[in-house]
Amino acid sequence: MSHAPTSPSSLSAVRNVGSLVKFSHTIFALPFALAAVVLALPTGAFTWSKLLLIVLAIASARTAAMAFNRLVDRDIDAENPRTRDREIPRGVLTPGFVRALVLGSCAAFVVCSALLGRLPLLLSPLALALALGYSYVKRFSSLCHLVLGAAIAFAPGGAWIAVGAPVTLAPWLLVLAVASWVAGFDVLYSLQDESFDREAGLHSIPARVGTRGALWLSGMLHVVTVACLFGTGLVLARGTAFYVGCAVVAAILVYEHALVRPGDLSKLDKAFFDLNGYVSVAFFACVLADHLLRAV
């Protein structure tokens, strides 16, 4: 049962909004977008203003997506023991407030896209459709994890386009790497709700194939991730530091899967939050190091 919503004060609203949209989780997408900017530098037109707009676009799109997800899932969240203390079911943020946050964030994303160029502007409705539409997919398809992956993979793909680099095989491989990475760890995260999803008639890979099947599929998605990252390096003829980054990503993902076992999900939060943050940051650091070493 949800609590009666209350109107948030300015200070508590900022705190509650931060909790609602998990600003810290921007670390999943942003480093890969920055890596795309670095990889596109030889043929792209880099400026600091473009970089700022890319960061703002990613932050606003992600805020819109998370807030929209919490908005449309508020009744489901109220029934799920794991999520019933989220901000809307708990009554600390009203649906109207969150709806305004979604609209404002969408507007900010479109403005940033327009300032980045004609093509980013034309693609912005598709990006928003994926980011917002993901929230409904779980109601009819267990492919929801792949849709989330595609939505987040728009970050590096959009960043590549925003700096004006030609769209060759390399950015497609990077996009596929991010999409499969996100889908893989989202499958793991969904293990927490396997029983609830079945009872509520919701669709997810764990609810469809069970824990062991979900772990296997998640692992296969992460094999695709590593293969695509190495492929990106080969296509772009990157140096040793880039491949070190790929190897670090592979090692972290292997460790992530070692933490999550059938019947023992106690370390799932660590596998989801900590390790996936390390994946994106480590990859960007190695991409940047490779770029700097090549410039010497």
C-alpha atoms as an extended CHARMM CRD file, in Angstrom:
* protein
*
       296  EXT
         1         1  MET       CA              0.0000000000        0.0000000000        0.0000000000  PROA      1               0.0000000000
         2         2  SER       CA              1.4660000000        3.3830000000       -1.0120000000  PROA      2               0.0000000000
         3         3  HSD       CA              1.5420000000        6.3030000000        1.3770000000  PROA      3               0.0000000000
         4         4  ALA       CA             -0.2870000000        9.5500000000        0.7410000000  PROA      4               0.0000000000
         5         5  PRO       CA              2.0530000000       11.7650000000       -1.2890000000  PROA      5               0.0000000000
         6         6  THR       CA              3.3530000000       14.9510000000        0.2180000000  PROA      6               0.0000000000
         7         7  SER       CA              4.6610000000       18.0430000000       -1.5310000000  PROA      7               0.0000000000
         8         8  PRO       CA              8.4620000000       18.0440000000       -1.3080000000  PROA      8               0.0000000000
         9         9  SER       CA             10.3410000000       21.0470000000        0.0800000000  PROA      9               0.0000000000
        10        10  SER       CA             13.1630000000       22.4020000000       -2.0530000000  PROA      10              0.0000000000
        11        11  LEU       CA             15.9880000000       20.7750000000       -0.0750000000  PROA      11              0.0000000000
        12        12  SER       CA             14.2870000000       17.4300000000        0.4470000000  PROA      12              0.0000000000
        13        13  ALA       CA             13.1790000000       17.4500000000       -3.1800000000  PROA      13              0.0000000000
        14        14  VAL       CA             16.7880000000       17.6710000000       -4.3600000000  PROA      14              0.0000000000
        15        15  ARG       CA             17.7590000000       14.8240000000       -2.0530000000  PROA      15              0.0000000000
        16        16  ASN       CA             14.7770000000       12.7130000000       -3.0690000000  PROA      16              0.0000000000
        17        17  VAL       CA             15.2560000000       13.4000000000       -6.7770000000  PROA      17              0.0000000000
        18        18  GLY       CA             18.8670000000       12.3020000000       -6.4670000000  PROA      18              0.0000000000
        19        19  SER       CA             17.6830000000        9.0660000000       -4.8860000000  PROA      19              0.0000000000
        20        20  LEU       CA             14.8700000000        8.6360000000       -7.4150000000  PROA      20              0.0000000000
        21        21  VAL       CA             17.0240000000        8.8460000000      -10.5250000000  PROA      21              0.0000000000
        22        22  LYS       CA             20.2760000000        7.5420000000       -9.0100000000  PROA      22              0.0000000000
        23        23  PHE       CA             22.5300000000       10.2620000000      -10.4330000000  PROA      23              0.0000000000
        24        24  SER       CA             25.5850000000        8.2430000000       -9.3930000000  PROA      24              0.0000000000
        25        25  HSD       CA             24.6260000000        5.5250000000      -11.8630000000  PROA      25              0.0000000000
        26        26  THR       CA             25.3880000000        7.8850000000      -14.7460000000  PROA      26              0.0000000000
        27        27  ILE       CA             28.8650000000        6.3970000000      -14.3610000000  PROA      27              0.0000000000
        28        28  PHE       CA             27.6080000000        3.3710000000      -16.2990000000  PROA      28              0.0000000000
        29        29  ALA       CA             27.0260000000        5.2480000000      -19.5590000000  PROA      29              0.0000000000
        30        30  LEU       CA             29.0910000000        8.4250000000      -19.3520000000  PROA      30              0.0000000000
        31        31  PRO       CA             32.6300000000        6.9320000000      -19.4170000000  PROA      31              0.0000000000
        32        32  PHE       CA             31.7690000000        4.9220000000      -22.5310000000  PROA      32              0.0000000000
        33        33  ALA       CA             30.4550000000        8.0930000000      -24.1840000000  PROA      33              0.0000000000
        34        34  LEU       CA             33.6760000000        9.8910000000      -23.2800000000  PROA      34              0.0000000000
        35        35  ALA       CA             35.6400000000        6.9340000000      -24.6460000000  PROA      35              0.0000000000
        36        36  ALA       CA             33.7010000000        7.2880000000      -27.9040000000  PROA      36              0.0000000000
        37        37  VAL       CA             34.6830000000       10.9610000000      -28.0820000000  PROA      37              0.0000000000
        38        38  VAL       CA             38.3540000000       10.0610000000      -27.6290000000  PROA      38              0.0000000000
        39        39  LEU       CA             38.1970000000        7.2590000000      -30.2030000000  PROA      39              0.0000000000
        40        40  ALA       CA             36.5200000000        9.5910000000      -32.7080000000  PROA      40              0.0000000000
        41        41  LEU       CA             39.0880000000       12.3710000000      -32.2960000000  PROA      41              0.0000000000
        42        42  PRO       CA             41.1980000000       11.6500000000      -35.4110000000  PROA      42              0.0000000000
        43        43  THR       CA             38.2030000000       12.3060000000      -37.6880000000  PROA      43              0.0000000000
        44        44  GLY       CA             35.8690000000       14.2520000000      -35.4130000000  PROA      44              0.0000000000
        45        45  ALA       CA             35.7350000000       17.9380000000      -34.5420000000  PROA      45              0.0000000000
        46        46  PHE       CA             36.2890000000       18.1800000000      -30.7830000000  PROA      46              0.0000000000
        47        47  THR       CA             35.4840000000       21.2700000000      -28.7420000000  PROA      47              0.0000000000
        48        48  TRP       CA             35.0130000000       21.6440000000      -24.9980000000  PROA      48              0.0000000000
        49        49  SER       CA             31.5420000000       23.0840000000      -25.5800000000  PROA      49              0.0000000000
        50        50  LYS       CA             30.5840000000       19.9310000000      -27.4720000000  PROA      50              0.0000000000
        51        51  LEU       CA             31.8840000000       17.7920000000      -24.6690000000  PROA      51              0.0000000000
        52        52  LEU       CA             29.8230000000       19.7360000000      -22.1390000000  PROA      52              0.0000000000
        53        53  LEU       CA             26.7010000000       19.3690000000      -24.2820000000  PROA      53              0.0000000000
        54        54  ILE       CA             27.2990000000       15.6340000000      -24.6270000000  PROA      54              0.0000000000
        55        55  VAL       CA             27.5800000000       15.2690000000      -20.8410000000  PROA      55              0.0000000000
        56        56  LEU       CA             24.4260000000       17.3360000000      -20.2980000000  PROA      56              0.0000000000
        57        57  ALA       CA             22.5350000000       15.3870000000      -22.9570000000  PROA      57              0.0000000000
        58        58  ILE       CA             23.4290000000       12.0570000000      -21.3580000000  PROA      58              0.0000000000
        59        59  ALA       CA             22.5690000000       13.2760000000      -17.8650000000  PROA      59              0.0000000000
        60        60  SER       CA             19.2070000000       14.7110000000      -18.9470000000  PROA      60              0.0000000000
        61        61  ALA       CA             18.2220000000       11.6390000000      -21.0040000000  PROA      61              0.0000000000
        62        62  ARG       CA             19.1190000000        9.3300000000      -18.1550000000  PROA      62              0.0000000000
        63        63  THR       CA             17.2080000000       11.4710000000      -15.6540000000  PROA      63              0.0000000000
        64        64  ALA       CA             14.1380000000       11.4060000000      -17.9050000000  PROA      64              0.0000000000
        65        65  ALA       CA             14.3730000000        7.6300000000      -18.3290000000  PROA      65              0.0000000000
        66        66  MET       CA             14.8060000000        6.8260000000      -14.6390000000  PROA      66              0.0000000000
        67        67  ALA       CA             12.1090000000        9.2390000000      -13.4990000000  PROA      67              0.0000000000
        68        68  PHE       CA              9.6950000000        7.9000000000      -16.1360000000  PROA      68              0.0000000000
        69        69  ASN       CA             10.4200000000        4.3320000000      -15.0600000000  PROA      69              0.0000000000
        70        70  ARG       CA              9.6570000000        5.1660000000      -11.4470000000  PROA      70              0.0000000000
        71        71  LEU       CA              6.5040000000        7.0020000000      -12.5330000000  PROA      71              0.0000000000
        72        72  VAL       CA              4.9500000000        4.2580000000      -14.6740000000  PROA      72              0.0000000000
        73        73  ASP       CA              6.0680000000        1.4720000000      -12.3090000000  PROA      73              0.0000000000
        74        74  ARG       CA              4.8390000000        3.1430000000       -9.1230000000  PROA      74              0.0000000000
        75        75  ASP       CA              1.9790000000        0.6650000000       -8.5670000000  PROA      75              0.0000000000
        76        76  ILE       CA              4.2390000000       -2.3180000000       -9.2930000000  PROA      76              0.0000000000
        77        77  ASP       CA              6.9260000000       -0.8950000000       -7.0140000000  PROA      77              0.0000000000
        78        78  ALA       CA              4.3710000000       -0.5190000000       -4.2190000000  PROA      78              0.0000000000
        79        79  GLU       CA              3.6180000000       -4.2590000000       -4.3860000000  PROA      79              0.0000000000
        80        80  ASN       CA              7.2310000000       -5.4650000000       -4.6220000000  PROA      80              0.0000000000
        81        81  PRO       CA              8.9090000000       -5.8510000000       -1.1960000000  PROA      81              0.0000000000
        82        82  ARG       CA             12.2650000000       -4.8450000000       -2.7190000000  PROA      82              0.0000000000
        83        83  THR       CA             10.9570000000       -1.5610000000       -4.1860000000  PROA      83              0.0000000000
        84        84  ARG       CA              8.0580000000       -0.4770000000       -2.0140000000  PROA      84              0.0000000000
        85        85  ASP       CA             10.2490000000        2.0900000000       -0.2320000000  PROA      85              0.0000000000
        86        86  ARG       CA             11.0300000000        3.9880000000       -3.4190000000  PROA      86              0.0000000000
        87        87  GLU       CA             10.1310000000        7.6650000000       -3.4380000000  PROA      87              0.0000000000
        88        88  ILE       CA              6.7020000000        7.6030000000       -5.1010000000  PROA      88              0.0000000000
        89        89  PRO       CA              5.2530000000        4.5840000000       -3.2540000000  PROA      89              0.0000000000
        90        90  ARG       CA              6.6380000000        6.0310000000       -0.0180000000  PROA      90              0.0000000000
        91        91  GLY       CA              4.9450000000        9.3490000000       -0.7650000000  PROA      91              0.0000000000
        92        92  VAL       CA              7.9880000000       11.6390000000       -0.5550000000  PROA      92              0.0000000000
        93        93  LEU       CA              7.6100000000       12.6330000000       -4.2280000000  PROA      93              0.0000000000
        94        94  THR       CA              4.3000000000       13.1100000000       -5.9860000000  PROA      94              0.0000000000
        95        95  PRO       CA              3.5350000000       11.6790000000       -9.4420000000  PROA      95              0.0000000000
        96        96  GLY       CA              2.9250000000       15.2250000000      -10.6670000000  PROA      96              0.0000000000
        97        97  PHE       CA              6.3590000000       16.3590000000       -9.5120000000  PROA      97              0.0000000000
        98        98  VAL       CA              8.0480000000       13.3800000000      -11.1730000000  PROA      98              0.0000000000
        99        99  ARG       CA              6.0360000000       13.9210000000      -14.3660000000  PROA      99              0.0000000000
       100       100  ALA       CA              7.2960000000       17.5060000000      -14.5180000000  PROA      100             0.0000000000
       101       101  LEU       CA             10.8470000000       16.2280000000      -13.9850000000  PROA      101             0.0000000000
       102       102  VAL       CA             10.4640000000       13.8500000000      -16.9300000000  PROA      102             0.0000000000
       103       103  LEU       CA              9.1460000000       16.5810000000      -19.2270000000  PROA      103             0.0000000000
       104       104  GLY       CA             11.8410000000       19.0390000000      -18.1870000000  PROA      104             0.0000000000
       105       105  SER       CA             14.5990000000       16.4710000000      -18.6680000000  PROA      105             0.0000000000
       106       106  CYS       CA             13.2710000000       15.4910000000      -22.0950000000  PROA      106             0.0000000000
       107       107  ALA       CA             13.2130000000       19.1540000000      -23.1190000000  PROA      107             0.0000000000
       108       108  ALA       CA             16.7820000000       19.6300000000      -21.8910000000  PROA      108             0.0000000000
       109       109  PHE       CA             17.9030000000       16.5880000000      -23.8920000000  PROA      109             0.0000000000
       110       110  VAL       CA             16.2900000000       17.8490000000      -27.0940000000  PROA      110             0.0000000000
       111       111  VAL       CA             17.8510000000       21.3030000000      -26.6420000000  PROA      111             0.0000000000
       112       112  CYS       CA             21.3110000000       19.7930000000      -26.0920000000  PROA      112             0.0000000000
       113       113  SER       CA             20.8260000000       17.5650000000      -29.1410000000  PROA      113             0.0000000000
       114       114  ALA       CA             19.8300000000       20.5460000000      -31.2740000000  PROA      114             0.0000000000
       115       115  LEU       CA             22.9070000000       22.4710000000      -30.1690000000  PROA      115             0.0000000000
       116       116  LEU       CA             25.0740000000       19.4780000000      -31.0850000000  PROA      116             0.0000000000
       117       117  GLY       CA             23.8300000000       19.4460000000      -34.6530000000  PROA      117             0.0000000000
       118       118  ARG       CA             21.0910000000       18.5060000000      -37.0740000000  PROA      118             0.0000000000
       119       119  LEU       CA             21.6680000000       14.7380000000      -36.9770000000  PROA      119             0.0000000000
       120       120  PRO       CA             21.6950000000       14.4990000000      -33.1590000000  PROA      120             0.0000000000
       121       121  LEU       CA             18.4580000000       16.5090000000      -33.1550000000  PROA      121             0.0000000000
       122       122  LEU       CA             16.8520000000       14.1820000000      -35.7070000000  PROA      122             0.0000000000
       123       123  LEU       CA             17.9100000000       11.1490000000      -33.6970000000  PROA      123             0.0000000000
       124       124  SER       CA             16.7670000000       12.5460000000      -30.3360000000  PROA      124             0.0000000000
       125       125  PRO       CA             13.1490000000       11.2640000000      -30.6400000000  PROA      125             0.0000000000
       126       126  LEU       CA             14.4420000000        7.7370000000      -31.2680000000  PROA      126             0.0000000000
       127       127  ALA       CA             16.7650000000        7.9710000000      -28.2680000000  PROA      127             0.0000000000
       128       128  LEU       CA             13.9050000000        9.1590000000      -26.0480000000  PROA      128             0.0000000000
       129       129  ALA       CA             11.5540000000        6.4950000000      -27.4200000000  PROA      129             0.0000000000
       130       130  LEU       CA             14.0210000000        3.7910000000      -26.4050000000  PROA      130             0.0000000000
       131       131  ALA       CA             14.8490000000        5.3890000000      -23.0530000000  PROA      131             0.0000000000
       132       132  LEU       CA             11.2190000000        5.9070000000      -22.0500000000  PROA      132             0.0000000000
       133       133  GLY       CA              9.6880000000        2.9420000000      -23.8860000000  PROA      133             0.0000000000
       134       134  TYR       CA             11.8940000000        0.5100000000      -21.9880000000  PROA      134             0.0000000000
       135       135  SER       CA              9.6890000000        0.9850000000      -18.9390000000  PROA      135             0.0000000000
       136       136  TYR       CA              6.7570000000       -0.7170000000      -20.7050000000  PROA      136             0.0000000000
       137       137  VAL       CA              8.5830000000       -3.6230000000      -22.3550000000  PROA      137             0.0000000000
       138       138  LYS       CA              8.6630000000       -5.7730000000      -19.2120000000  PROA      138             0.0000000000
       139       139  ARG       CA              4.8930000000       -5.9010000000      -19.3640000000  PROA      139             0.0000000000
       140       140  PHE       CA              4.9030000000       -7.9560000000      -22.5800000000  PROA      140             0.0000000000
       141       141  SER       CA              8.4200000000       -9.2020000000      -23.4240000000  PROA      141             0.0000000000
       142       142  SER       CA             11.4230000000      -10.7090000000      -21.6640000000  PROA      142             0.0000000000
       143       143  LEU       CA             13.5960000000       -8.8500000000      -24.1890000000  PROA      143             0.0000000000
       144       144  CYS       CA             13.3250000000       -5.7970000000      -21.9200000000  PROA      144             0.0000000000
       145       145  HSD       CA             16.9900000000       -6.2050000000      -20.9570000000  PROA      145             0.0000000000
       146       146  LEU       CA             18.0740000000       -5.8270000000      -24.5780000000  PROA      146             0.0000000000
       147       147  VAL       CA             15.9390000000       -2.7050000000      -24.9790000000  PROA      147             0.0000000000
       148       148  LEU       CA             17.6000000000       -1.1740000000      -21.9270000000  PROA      148             0.0000000000
       149       149  GLY       CA             20.9920000000       -2.0550000000      -23.3880000000  PROA      149             0.0000000000
       150       150  ALA       CA             20.0990000000       -0.3910000000      -26.6860000000  PROA      150             0.0000000000
       151       151  ALA       CA             18.8680000000        2.7220000000      -24.8730000000  PROA      151             0.0000000000
       152       152  ILE       CA             22.0730000000        3.1500000000      -22.8730000000  PROA      152             0.0000000000
       153       153  ALA       CA             24.2280000000        2.3060000000      -25.8990000000  PROA      153             0.0000000000
       154       154  PHE       CA             22.8420000000        5.4580000000      -27.5090000000  PROA      154             0.0000000000
       155       155  ALA       CA             25.2760000000        7.3470000000      -25.2550000000  PROA      155             0.0000000000
       156       156  PRO       CA             28.5260000000        6.3020000000      -27.0150000000  PROA      156             0.0000000000
       157       157  GLY       CA             26.7890000000        6.1570000000      -30.3870000000  PROA      157             0.0000000000
       158       158  GLY       CA             25.3650000000        9.6330000000      -29.9830000000  PROA      158             0.0000000000
       159       159  ALA       CA             28.6720000000       10.9930000000      -28.7070000000  PROA      159             0.0000000000
       160       160  TRP       CA             30.4410000000        9.6260000000      -31.7960000000  PROA      160             0.0000000000
       161       161  ILE       CA             27.9180000000       11.3070000000      -34.0870000000  PROA      161             0.0000000000
       162       162  ALA       CA             27.9570000000       14.5270000000      -32.0700000000  PROA      162             0.0000000000
       163       163  VAL       CA             31.6700000000       15.1090000000      -32.6860000000  PROA      163             0.0000000000
       164       164  GLY       CA             31.0930000000       14.6840000000      -36.4170000000  PROA      164             0.0000000000
       165       165  ALA       CA             33.0920000000       11.4980000000      -36.9760000000  PROA      165             0.0000000000
       166       166  PRO       CA             32.0100000000        9.2300000000      -39.8560000000  PROA      166             0.0000000000
       167       167  VAL       CA             29.8750000000        6.2690000000      -38.8070000000  PROA      167             0.0000000000
       168       168  THR       CA             32.0270000000        3.2620000000      -39.7000000000  PROA      168             0.0000000000
       169       169  LEU       CA             32.1510000000       -0.2730000000      -38.2600000000  PROA      169             0.0000000000
       170       170  ALA       CA             34.0000000000        0.8850000000      -35.1280000000  PROA      170             0.0000000000
       171       171  PRO       CA             31.1730000000        2.8800000000      -33.4870000000  PROA      171             0.0000000000
       172       172  TRP       CA             28.7090000000        0.0920000000      -34.2660000000  PROA      172             0.0000000000
       173       173  LEU       CA             30.9700000000       -2.3910000000      -32.4840000000  PROA      173             0.0000000000
       174       174  LEU       CA             31.2820000000       -0.0330000000      -29.5130000000  PROA      174             0.0000000000
       175       175  VAL       CA             27.4980000000        0.4080000000      -29.3890000000  PROA      175             0.0000000000
       176       176  LEU       CA             26.9910000000       -3.3610000000      -29.4980000000  PROA      176             0.0000000000
       177       177  ALA       CA             29.5850000000       -3.8020000000      -26.7470000000  PROA      177             0.0000000000
       178       178  VAL       CA             27.7600000000       -1.3810000000      -24.4470000000  PROA      178             0.0000000000
       179       179  ALA       CA             24.3100000000       -2.7620000000      -25.3240000000  PROA      179             0.0000000000
       180       180  SER       CA             25.3380000000       -6.3580000000      -24.5430000000  PROA      180             0.0000000000
       181       181  TRP       CA             27.1770000000       -5.2720000000      -21.3840000000  PROA      181             0.0000000000
       182       182  VAL       CA             24.1450000000       -3.4330000000      -20.0110000000  PROA      182             0.0000000000
       183       183  ALA       CA             21.7210000000       -6.1970000000      -21.0180000000  PROA      183             0.0000000000
       184       184  GLY       CA             23.9680000000       -8.7700000000      -19.3630000000  PROA      184             0.0000000000
       185       185  PHE       CA             24.1960000000       -7.0270000000      -16.0150000000  PROA      185             0.0000000000
       186       186  ASP       CA             20.5020000000       -6.1210000000      -16.0960000000  PROA      186             0.0000000000
       187       187  VAL       CA             19.7030000000       -9.8270000000      -16.4350000000  PROA      187             0.0000000000
       188       188  LEU       CA             21.7790000000      -10.4480000000      -13.3060000000  PROA      188             0.0000000000
       189       189  TYR       CA             20.0550000000       -7.6240000000      -11.4360000000  PROA      189             0.0000000000
       190       190  SER       CA             16.6360000000       -9.0000000000      -12.3850000000  PROA      190             0.0000000000
       191       191  LEU       CA             17.3970000000      -12.2280000000      -10.5440000000  PROA      191             0.0000000000
       192       192  GLN       CA             16.2360000000      -10.4340000000       -7.3990000000  PROA      192             0.0000000000
       193       193  ASP       CA             12.7010000000      -10.1880000000       -8.7840000000  PROA      193             0.0000000000
       194       194  GLU       CA             12.4230000000      -13.5890000000      -10.4490000000  PROA      194             0.0000000000
       195       195  SER       CA              9.6250000000      -14.8540000000       -8.1980000000  PROA      195             0.0000000000
       196       196  PHE       CA              7.8110000000      -11.5250000000       -8.0050000000  PROA      196             0.0000000000
       197       197  ASP       CA              7.8660000000      -11.0860000000      -11.7860000000  PROA      197             0.0000000000
       198       198  ARG       CA              6.2840000000      -14.4970000000      -12.3130000000  PROA      198             0.0000000000
       199       199  GLU       CA              3.5700000000      -13.8410000000       -9.7420000000  PROA      199             0.0000000000
       200       200  ALA       CA              2.8530000000      -10.3630000000      -11.1310000000  PROA      200             0.0000000000
       201       201  GLY       CA              2.7610000000      -11.5430000000      -14.7470000000  PROA      201             0.0000000000
       202       202  LEU       CA              5.8150000000       -9.4730000000      -15.6660000000  PROA      202             0.0000000000
       203       203  HSD       CA              8.3940000000      -10.6020000000      -18.1920000000  PROA      203             0.0000000000
       204       204  SER       CA             12.1210000000      -10.9610000000      -17.6760000000  PROA      204             0.0000000000
       205       205  ILE       CA             14.7630000000      -13.4690000000      -18.6590000000  PROA      205             0.0000000000
       206       206  PRO       CA             15.0680000000      -14.8680000000      -15.1030000000  PROA      206             0.0000000000
       207       207  ALA       CA             11.2720000000      -15.2680000000      -14.9100000000  PROA      207             0.0000000000
       208       208  ARG       CA             11.2790000000      -17.0030000000      -18.2960000000  PROA      208             0.0000000000
       209       209  VAL       CA             14.2780000000      -19.3570000000      -18.0730000000  PROA      209             0.0000000000
       210       210  GLY       CA             15.1060000000      -19.4710000000      -14.3660000000  PROA      210             0.0000000000
       211       211  THR       CA             18.2650000000      -18.5750000000      -12.4910000000  PROA      211             0.0000000000
       212       212  ARG       CA             20.6710000000      -20.9540000000      -14.2200000000  PROA      212             0.0000000000
       213       213  GLY       CA             19.4270000000      -20.0390000000      -17.6860000000  PROA      213             0.0000000000
       214       214  ALA       CA             19.6310000000      -16.3450000000      -16.8610000000  PROA      214             0.0000000000
       215       215  LEU       CA             23.2020000000      -16.6920000000      -15.6080000000  PROA      215             0.0000000000
       216       216  TRP       CA             24.1940000000      -18.4970000000      -18.7970000000  PROA      216             0.0000000000
       217       217  LEU       CA             22.5500000000      -15.9030000000      -21.0610000000  PROA      217             0.0000000000
       218       218  SER       CA             24.1130000000      -13.0540000000      -19.0950000000  PROA      218             0.0000000000
       219       219  GLY       CA             27.5040000000      -14.6800000000      -19.5000000000  PROA      219             0.0000000000
       220       220  MET       CA             27.0230000000      -15.0400000000      -23.2580000000  PROA      220             0.0000000000
       221       221  LEU       CA             26.0460000000      -11.3730000000      -23.5350000000  PROA      221             0.0000000000
       222       222  HSD       CA             29.2370000000      -10.4050000000      -21.7430000000  PROA      222             0.0000000000
       223       223  VAL       CA             31.2900000000      -12.5860000000      -24.0830000000  PROA      223             0.0000000000
       224       224  VAL       CA             29.8120000000      -10.4840000000      -26.8980000000  PROA      224             0.0000000000
       225       225  THR       CA             30.8080000000       -7.3490000000      -24.9620000000  PROA      225             0.0000000000
       226       226  VAL       CA             34.4580000000       -8.3240000000      -24.7210000000  PROA      226             0.0000000000
       227       227  ALA       CA             34.6080000000       -9.5330000000      -28.3270000000  PROA      227             0.0000000000
       228       228  CYS       CA             33.1440000000       -6.2420000000      -29.5970000000  PROA      228             0.0000000000
       229       229  LEU       CA             35.5520000000       -4.1630000000      -27.5310000000  PROA      229             0.0000000000
       230       230  PHE       CA             38.5310000000       -6.0660000000      -28.9350000000  PROA      230             0.0000000000
       231       231  GLY       CA             36.9640000000       -5.7300000000      -32.3870000000  PROA      231             0.0000000000
       232       232  THR       CA             36.6860000000       -1.9660000000      -31.9510000000  PROA      232             0.0000000000
       233       233  GLY       CA             40.3890000000       -1.8100000000      -31.1890000000  PROA      233             0.0000000000
       234       234  LEU       CA             41.2860000000       -3.9110000000      -34.2200000000  PROA      234             0.0000000000
       235       235  VAL       CA             39.1750000000       -1.8080000000      -36.5930000000  PROA      235             0.0000000000
       236       236  LEU       CA             40.6890000000        1.4160000000      -35.2630000000  PROA      236             0.0000000000
       237       237  ALA       CA             44.2190000000       -0.0410000000      -34.9960000000  PROA      237             0.0000000000
       238       238  ARG       CA             44.5570000000        0.9950000000      -31.3630000000  PROA      238             0.0000000000
       239       239  GLY       CA             47.6080000000        0.4300000000      -29.1980000000  PROA      239             0.0000000000
       240       240  THR       CA             48.5210000000       -1.7580000000      -26.2480000000  PROA      240             0.0000000000
       241       241  ALA       CA             46.7930000000        0.3870000000      -23.6130000000  PROA      241             0.0000000000
       242       242  PHE       CA             43.4580000000       -0.0490000000      -25.3790000000  PROA      242             0.0000000000
       243       243  TYR       CA             43.7610000000       -3.8320000000      -25.2890000000  PROA      243             0.0000000000
       244       244  VAL       CA             44.7950000000       -3.6890000000      -21.6470000000  PROA      244             0.0000000000
       245       245  GLY       CA             41.4710000000       -1.9380000000      -21.0620000000  PROA      245             0.0000000000
       246       246  CYS       CA             39.6270000000       -4.7150000000      -22.8850000000  PROA      246             0.0000000000
       247       247  ALA       CA             41.4210000000       -7.3180000000      -20.7770000000  PROA      247             0.0000000000
       248       248  VAL       CA             40.5630000000       -5.4520000000      -17.5650000000  PROA      248             0.0000000000
       249       249  VAL       CA             36.9060000000       -5.3240000000      -18.5970000000  PROA      249             0.0000000000
       250       250  ALA       CA             36.9810000000       -9.0730000000      -19.3010000000  PROA      250             0.0000000000
       251       251  ALA       CA             38.5600000000       -9.7950000000      -15.9050000000  PROA      251             0.0000000000
       252       252  ILE       CA             36.0120000000       -7.6620000000      -14.0390000000  PROA      252             0.0000000000
       253       253  LEU       CA             33.1190000000       -9.3570000000      -15.8230000000  PROA      253             0.0000000000
       254       254  VAL       CA             34.4980000000      -12.8100000000      -15.0170000000  PROA      254             0.0000000000
       255       255  TYR       CA             34.7450000000      -11.7880000000      -11.3630000000  PROA      255             0.0000000000
       256       256  GLU       CA             31.2180000000      -10.3620000000      -11.4790000000  PROA      256             0.0000000000
       257       257  HSD       CA             29.8270000000      -13.6840000000      -12.6530000000  PROA      257             0.0000000000
       258       258  ALA       CA             31.8440000000      -15.5420000000      -10.0290000000  PROA      258             0.0000000000
       259       259  LEU       CA             30.0660000000      -13.5200000000       -7.3240000000  PROA      259             0.0000000000
       260       260  VAL       CA             26.5550000000      -14.4720000000       -8.4410000000  PROA      260             0.0000000000
       261       261  ARG       CA             25.6200000000      -18.1250000000       -8.0540000000  PROA      261             0.0000000000
       262       262  PRO       CA             22.3310000000      -20.0380000000       -8.1060000000  PROA      262             0.0000000000
       263       263  GLY       CA             20.9440000000      -19.9270000000       -4.5900000000  PROA      263             0.0000000000
       264       264  ASP       CA             23.3070000000      -17.1580000000       -3.4630000000  PROA      264             0.0000000000
       265       265  LEU       CA             22.4710000000      -13.6250000000       -4.5680000000  PROA      265             0.0000000000
       266       266  SER       CA             23.9620000000      -12.0200000000       -1.4600000000  PROA      266             0.0000000000
       267       267  LYS       CA             26.6850000000      -10.2540000000       -3.4550000000  PROA      267             0.0000000000
       268       268  LEU       CA             24.4330000000       -9.0960000000       -6.2860000000  PROA      268             0.0000000000
       269       269  ASP       CA             24.5200000000       -5.4380000000       -5.2650000000  PROA      269             0.0000000000
       270       270  LYS       CA             28.3280000000       -5.4580000000       -5.3560000000  PROA      270             0.0000000000
       271       271  ALA       CA             28.3100000000       -7.1860000000       -8.7350000000  PROA      271             0.0000000000
       272       272  PHE       CA             25.8030000000       -4.6940000000      -10.1490000000  PROA      272             0.0000000000
       273       273  PHE       CA             26.8670000000       -1.3490000000       -8.7100000000  PROA      273             0.0000000000
       274       274  ASP       CA             30.5650000000       -1.5080000000       -7.8760000000  PROA      274             0.0000000000
       275       275  LEU       CA             31.9380000000       -3.7770000000      -10.5730000000  PROA      275             0.0000000000
       276       276  ASN       CA             30.0110000000       -2.2880000000      -13.4760000000  PROA      276             0.0000000000
       277       277  GLY       CA             31.1780000000        1.1610000000      -12.4340000000  PROA      277             0.0000000000
       278       278  TYR       CA             34.7370000000       -0.1850000000      -12.5550000000  PROA      278             0.0000000000
       279       279  VAL       CA             34.1110000000       -1.5890000000      -16.0500000000  PROA      279             0.0000000000
       280       280  SER       CA             33.2100000000        1.7460000000      -17.6040000000  PROA      280             0.0000000000
       281       281  VAL       CA             35.7920000000        3.8360000000      -15.7480000000  PROA      281             0.0000000000
       282       282  ALA       CA             38.6320000000        1.3730000000      -16.4050000000  PROA      282             0.0000000000
       283       283  PHE       CA             37.8200000000        1.1830000000      -20.0950000000  PROA      283             0.0000000000
       284       284  PHE       CA             37.7210000000        4.9640000000      -20.4760000000  PROA      284             0.0000000000
       285       285  ALA       CA             40.9890000000        5.3630000000      -18.5690000000  PROA      285             0.0000000000
       286       286  CYS       CA             42.7370000000        2.9030000000      -20.8710000000  PROA      286             0.0000000000
       287       287  VAL       CA             41.2610000000        4.4850000000      -23.9990000000  PROA      287             0.0000000000
       288       288  LEU       CA             42.4800000000        7.8910000000      -22.8480000000  PROA      288             0.0000000000
       289       289  ALA       CA             45.9160000000        6.4900000000      -21.9650000000  PROA      289             0.0000000000
       290       290  ASP       CA             46.1560000000        4.8910000000      -25.4000000000  PROA      290             0.0000000000
       291       291  HSD       CA             45.2550000000        8.1920000000      -27.0550000000  PROA      291             0.0000000000
       292       292  LEU       CA             47.8340000000       10.1340000000      -25.0540000000  PROA      292             0.0000000000
       293       293  LEU       CA             50.5450000000        7.5660000000      -25.7320000000  PROA      293             0.0000000000
       294       294  ARG       CA             49.8340000000        7.7010000000      -29.4620000000  PROA      294             0.0000000000
       295       295  ALA       CA             50.1120000000       11.4920000000      -29.3670000000  PROA      295             0.0000000000
       296       296  VAL       CA             53.6210000000       11.4070000000      -27.8470000000  PROA      296             0.0000000000
